[in-house]
């Protein structure tokens, strides 16, 4: 069993025990790193998680498929739409249904928008951790505009819960395309401003270049995904590897860096945002009128207006929404793993169905949980100030750590 | 009227007035600078800054001060009580003290304010040395606060601060040596007077400000000034994102406010020193033609206004840098100090000496 006193006794006499987090300005969320430092240099670190235990996986066993979507909002709370979409895709694969094209295009656009929102926060927060405070508010401005769009689309800013099994909660508002295009233009300006302020900034480069280098082998052995893997030269992107939604119709590049240091992770996110802007612009052209929900009233919720006016739909709504084994969606007795490329990496859902209206098991593979442990391997030998730089480039979201 | 003059020229009355003015200026500008910093940073970040309390949010400072005064005076367990309580005052005083050395204006030769019309609180020939001595005391306040708090974050902040101040004091001292070779005096008022002359004795409208005569010295001194005041990018002792609050992590309420006041007072004083040494103090090109036609009080106001405008610009520079640049890492800071700035300072001294010996003396200009 862990005992603080024991550890203090055992440690080298020249080191100091330091506890960073779970309440610390740069431990975004509730991360905790216990460090042994010798002067400013870190000798040994140990990470501890469990300060934001949410129990999503256990809750999932008592919630119907549609109810669980509201819980996915809280996983990575910087890009809730990506989680909504990832879970909806998993459920649809379980049921063996394909959603209409308009729904797929909308989901693609929103997934990329939430990627931009997530990355912009990470990029801003990382430079803030390095002491350059202003840039986080530059990116926050863009993020706020995106959140305004999310609010117009989904009704809420943070806990979007926009997808349903087999479709979406509502269709897009009328001025969606115009607003998104406007934001994409201003986002490009912000990205240029970030490049101008930091790519040649000597202090910034000294702080991040060659710091926290992750090798290709480490990426593979730790199972890292997303920007962290691609910054180390592993070209792994599910959007290209196993295209889902409409990614196969869209031309985009997957930026890859080979250095694997903090700087490449920073540049990686900026490049990814630039690619996302291109994807959104192309996907908006694919947007054409049509139904947004899978047309099967036994499995997808009927339209709200027809629920109120049409008896048939009211019965279907009742049958889908009410709890109990006679109601709800009944997928076949099977299990499957479905994953999407979330902003921080591969977001996977392993669903085990026992044929009832609630899943038997919902196992989540969140990117942050898998990406986090490598920190302790990187830190020994670094300075205390490097901790915040490295951790900032990981973009660990505490909501994903303890499901 | 005569009585008034007698009273005014009484030694103690003059001292009292000077003290009031000096303390009022250096203390009174602190809240204004805090307000300015919040407004400036807001502009850099697409925000509006304080705008609810009073016009332009100016009364926000009063609200903040009242809040800080009303806070519980909290003393954490296992602290070194005496040092813990003394540290904020030690960190605060030097900033205010060194302001006393700075000539803030001129009454155009009228002796009403004493010292031959120089508006300075203390007119001493060793001004620069006293400034150096006083400003290095601030390091003790911070180091003591870090030590007495009994907290690893504070301790690291304190250690960082002492290492930083020791290294950058050398840089500052070296830059001042080069400056002294040029000016030949330690008296700040005389340094200002020299800068009122046209450059190299002839080019009218280009003043012989030391920023033009000694550009490298100015840069060295400026960098050292940022480090001495613990402002970004040299704000390692408090490094919020790494050390929570650094040396003042354990301080609350008014004790914390003394540290903050100290930082801003030091920033103001440093800007004033930079103005005095390099930007010509209260002088301005063309002013010498205007002064003989003005009554002494208008001269005093005008010179003070010029001085204050220059200081305000430098204070804005401090803020500009703080809200733009990332922070150094500790070892990089040391490397910059010892491997780059100190050699540069030495080169600067030798260069100045050679210039004075071979160029200036032969062509009849310079010091």
Interface residues (C-beta under 8 A of the other chain):
Chain A: X16 X17 X18 X24 X25 X26 X39 X40 X127 X128 X129 X130 X131 X132 X133 X134 X137 X138 X141 X197 X201 X203 X204 X206 X207 X383 X384 X385 X386 X387 X388
Chain B: X41 X44 X45 X46 X47 X152 X153 X156 X159 X160 X232 X233 X235 X239 X240 X241 X242 X243 X244 X323 X324 X325 X326 X327 X328 X329 X330 X331 X332
